[in-house]
């Protein structure tokens, strides 16, 4: 049921879930019939990156495949820092979660014998991606779950509000400060809860070129960090190699499944360039393909996705979403190559969580892209993100169900951020350009230092809460990238082009450590990397 602001701060023992994407919706449904308040910035079904996912969900459900093989592929791609136990555990739960989604009405594609149809994507050793109508999995999953949420009486739905700050006391959450989305002058409101789940999505909108919706602005990451949460691996940002360069923001995505069907990558001379860079060519891990595409563009040769021979006239039926985006841009992919460039697609980093989705702050759980479970390491394997989201959403629900949650706290008298100025579009544009230029596909010391100083300054001077949160999230990314003096997975530094020998480590950091790095760089000294980061 949908609720409004007038009843928002009533005293309940509701679990509060922030985010209307896959992780938030699935967790709310798994918690039923326990009372849940689900807060979504956009109307349900909109504003979620998971709704735009074209690939599908990776799951070892086909004959001859196994969770062990799936986990091995995940580990091989992850740059040496995947938590192997986490990867295997998620792979083993995949079948159960696929059946849950089927029960909620998700119409996964089936073969002629009625079995789940599976496709192949980059760096998978088997066909194990379940799809909906070729490239519509994300939208179909979100539509089915949104409908299920709306008809579940134990879920109180509050649309059109964004989280601004966590309320904490003695290291535990006590509530949340919210504000009406898009109304910077509105007075914030409070909701009391000692069980809060963040499923707020990723950080794509911190970059100038991204496939993510406007809501993926790093707010959940920033809010948790400001409350003292440990943040894991923020420097690892995945760039999808084949975003369509057709003048739209966000950039439409040309799904990896196209390359799985045989589409090739060409430069303007008509040359395939990935064959010289990796044995798997177009199906190499995403970080390698993204750097290959980036190099062609930087060299002035351009980059294109060519499905003319692999699909031709079958394109429209096999990949209707991509086809529609192409036609809208004046491109017929059956007869023309599609201009592409790398775009920010997924954040491997996030709020550090344990096997039950618990953060370092008592009473705060996190699932989906805002979290970092250790599954993805330095580079996410294709179509593992939706799987991780549903597995951890279910785990969070189980963890909360088995706990005695204290009664809601008394709301504080004072607001965490009582004033809120108008957002400055020029500052946001400058921040996004700085992130793309200096914390992008290719990075180096001086550019990262400049980014750290710039983001710290924006964070310090911003009068708008949303802009401040963007700067905080960007600062965490840049400071951790500055501290990781090596190249690993999606983190590529020209001044440190090799991996540092073992032991390979994940980054565990805090906002306080990022501020310390920023202070040192602003003072024109060379601060040492934080102890919790790899040097």
GITAHU-V532221 format. One record per backbone hydrogen bond with DSSP energy under -0.5 kcal/mol. CO is the residue of the C=O (numbers start at 1). NH is the residue of the N-H. If there is no record, write none. Layout:
# GITAHU-V532221
CO:NH / CO:NH
This chain:
# GITAHU-V532221
1:157 / 4:7 / 5:8 / 7:10 / 10:12 / 15:17 / 15:37 / 16:197 / 17:19 / 17:39 / 18:199 / 20:45 / 21:25 / 22:26 / 23:27 / 24:28 / 25:29 / 26:30 / 27:31 / 28:32 / 29:32 / 31:34 / 35:15 / 36:38 / 36:156 / 37:17 / 37:39 / 38:40 / 38:158 / 39:19 / 40:160 / 40:161 / 43:46 / 48:51 / 48:52 / 49:52 / 50:53 / 53:138 / 54:137 / 57:130 / 59:61 / 62:65 / 66:70 / 67:71 / 68:72 / 69:73 / 70:74 / 71:75 / 72:76 / 73:77 / 74:78 / 75:80 / 78:81 / 78:378 / 82:84 / 83:87 / 84:88 / 85:89 / 86:90 / 87:91 / 88:92 / 89:93 / 90:94 / 91:94 / 93:97 / 94:98 / 95:99 / 96:100 / 97:101 / 98:102 / 99:103 / 100:104 / 101:106 / 102:105 / 106:108 / 109:117 / 111:114 / 115:111 / 117:131 / 119:128 / 119:129 / 121:124 / 122:382 / 126:128 / 128:59 / 128:130 / 129:119 / 130:57 / 131:109 / 132:136 / 133:135 / 136:140 / 137:141 / 138:142 / 139:143 / 140:144 / 141:145 / 142:146 / 143:147 / 144:148 / 145:149 / 146:150 / 147:151 / 149:152 / 151:153 / 152:155 / 154:36 / 154:156 / 155:157 / 156:38 / 156:158 / 157:3 / 157:159 / 158:40 / 160:181 / 162:179 / 165:177 / 166:168 / 167:174 / 167:175 / 169:172 / 171:362 / 172:169 / 174:193 / 174:409 / 175:167 / 176:191 / 177:164 / 177:165 / 178:189 / 179:162 / 180:183 / 182:184 / 183:186 / 189:178 / 191:176 / 195:16 / 196:198 / 196:365 / 197:18 / 197:199 / 198:367 / 199:21 / 202:218 / 203:206 / 204:207 / 208:210 / 209:344 / 210:250 / 210:251 / 213:216 / 215:217 / 216:205 / 218:222 / 219:223 / 220:224 / 221:225 / 222:226 / 223:227 / 224:229 / 225:228 / 230:352 / 231:509 / 232:350 / 233:236 / 235:237 / 236:348 / 236:349 / 238:240 / 238:345 / 238:346 / 240:243 / 240:343 / 242:254 / 243:341 / 244:246 / 252:244 / 253:255 / 255:258 / 256:259 / 256:260 / 257:261 / 258:263 / 259:262 / 264:306 / 265:273 / 266:304 / 267:270 / 271:267 / 273:276 / 274:277 / 274:278 / 278:281 / 280:283 / 281:284 / 283:123 / 285:288 / 285:289 / 286:290 / 287:291 / 288:292 / 289:293 / 290:294 / 291:295 / 292:296 / 293:297 / 294:298 / 295:299 / 296:301 / 296:302 / 297:300 / 301:268 / 303:340 / 304:266 / 304:306 / 305:307 / 305:338 / 306:264 / 307:311 / 307:312 / 311:314 / 312:315 / 314:318 / 315:319 / 319:323 / 320:324 / 321:325 / 322:326 / 323:327 / 324:328 / 325:329 / 326:329 / 326:331 / 327:330 / 331:333 / 332:335 / 332:336 / 337:339 / 338:305 / 339:245 / 341:243 / 343:240 / 344:211 / 346:238 / 346:348 / 350:232 / 351:372 / 354:357 / 357:366 / 358:354 / 360:362 / 361:364 / 362:173 / 363:196 / 363:365 / 364:359 / 365:198 / 367:370 / 368:371 / 370:351 / 372:353 / 374:83 / 376:379 / 378:490 / 381:384 / 383:58 / 383:387 / 384:388 / 385:389 / 386:390 / 387:391 / 388:392 / 389:393 / 390:394 / 391:395 / 392:396 / 393:397 / 394:398 / 395:399 / 396:400 / 397:401 / 398:402 / 400:403 / 403:405 / 404:406 / 423:425 / 424:428 / 425:429 / 426:430 / 427:431 / 428:432 / 429:433 / 430:434 / 431:435 / 432:208 / 432:436 / 433:437 / 434:438 / 435:439 / 442:440 / 443:494 / 444:448 / 445:449 / 446:450 / 447:451 / 448:452 / 449:453 / 450:454 / 451:455 / 452:456 / 453:457 / 454:458 / 455:459 / 456:460 / 457:461 / 458:462 / 463:421 / 464:468 / 465:469 / 466:470 / 467:471 / 468:472 / 469:473 / 470:474 / 471:475 / 472:476 / 473:477 / 474:478 / 475:479 / 476:480 / 477:481 / 478:482 / 479:483 / 480:484 / 483:485 / 484:486 / 488:491 / 490:492 / 491:488 / 491:493 / 492:443 / 496:493 / 498:487 / 507:233 / 509:231 / 510:514 / 511:515 / 512:516 / 513:517 / 514:518 / 515:519 / 516:520 / 517:521 / 518:522 / 519:523 / 520:525 / 521:524 / 525:527 / 530:533 / 532:508
